[in-house]
Amino acid sequence: MRMKRLPLANPGTLNVVRQGKDIALLAAGETVQTALDAANELSKVSVDATVVDLVSVKPLDTKLIDQLCHDYPALITIEEHSIINGIGSAVADRVAANGNTQLKIIGFPDEPAIAGTQDEVFKYYGIDGEDVAKQARNLLA
């Protein structure tokens, strides 16, 4: 059950695929579906999540990231690779510049990765909708 293809944005711009008011989930590639699944899980407990597709990481849409930092108390980045020098790191630079938003980076830790299907690996590392929703609730608590 992987994601449906979303309309493409221009390079350097992010694509807001779901608008919410409580937290923003930023993802790219396969993890956009994870973010949408998490947003659906969060809606069951009255948490309204925005989902942003990082269509273009380089150049990064710093204006939208700055706006997200202004609009939300917390952001979560979700990536399907190491959290070292990835999407989370790029977003963290903007969050630090704004200084008023919590950030959680979800991805593979800096260790040898396990083998398995994509769903098994994502579940193991907490990169599935249910686990991302749980981490979002914890971040907002």
N, C-alpha and C positions, 0 to 999 in steps of 0.2 A: 504494500500500500504506500507507494511513493507519491510525491507531490505532482500536481497538475502544472503544466507550463503556464507561467504568468507572463503578462505583457512586459516587454523590455523597456527600460528607461534609457535615457541618454547617458553615455559615460560621464562620470562625475556627479550623477544624481542618484538619490536613493528612491525606492519605490515603496510608498506606504500602502500595504495591501489590506490592512485592517486598522481602523481608527478606534482608539480607546482613550480612557482618561486616567488610569491608575498607574500603569507601568508600561515601558516600551521594551519589546523583544526584538533584537536586531540579529539577522541571520543572513546566510548566503547559500546558494545552491540547494542541496538536499535538506539542509536544516531549516529552510523556510517552512517546509511542511511541519517539522517539529515545532516551530514557533506557533504555527496556526493550531496545531493540536494542543499545545500548552494553553493558548488563549481560550480555546473551547473548554478545557478543563477548568481554567480560572473563572470563566463565566458561571460555572456551576456553584461557585462560592462568592458570587457577586463582585469579582475582581475583573475590571474591564481593561484588557490589554491591547495596546497598539502593536502591530507587527510590521516591521520594516525589512524589506528585501534589500540587502546591500549589493545591488546589481553591479556596482562599480566600487571596488575597494581602492583602486588607484586610478584616477584621483578620488579621494574620499570627499563626500559631500559634507564638508565641515560646517557649512551654514545650517544644514538640517540637524546634524549632531548637536550643535550648539543650541538649537531650538528645542530639541528633545531634552537636553539638560535643563533648560529653563522650564519646560512644561511638566516634567515627571520627576518624582523624588528618587526613582530608581530605574536603571537600565540593565538589561541582561543581553550579553552577546552569546551567540550559539554558533560554534564552528565544528566542522568535521575533521579537524586535524589538531596538531599541538597548539596549546594555548600560548606558547612562547613565540613572540613576534608575529602573531596572527591578527585577525580582525579585532579581537579584544584589546590587544596592545594599541592598535591604531585608534580605536574609540577611547581607550583610557587616556591617551594624550589630550583629547578634546575635553573629556570629563575633568581631568586635572586642571586644565586651563579655565574651566567654568567654576570648579570648586564647590559645587552645591548639590551634587547628585551621587547616590550610591551606585556602584557598578559591580556586577557579578559576571565573570567570564567562565563560560561552560565550554569545554572541549576536552581533548586528550591531554592528560598530565604529561609532564616531562619524564617519561619512562618508556620502556619497550611496550609496544601495543600488543594486545591480545589478538588472536585470530578468530574469525567466525564470520557469519553473515553480517551484512550491514545492520540489520535490526538487532542482532545479538551484541555486536560491538557498541552500538548506540545505547542499548539498555545497560550494558556493563558500566559505561562511563557516564550514565545519567543524561544522555543526549536524546531523550525521548520525551514526548509531550507530558506524560504524567510526572516524571522527575523534574523537568524544567518548571512545571506548574508548582510543584512542592517547593523548589528553591525560590521561586518568585514570591510565594506566600511567606516563606521565612525571611526574605529580604524586606518585605513590606511590614513585617511584624514589629 
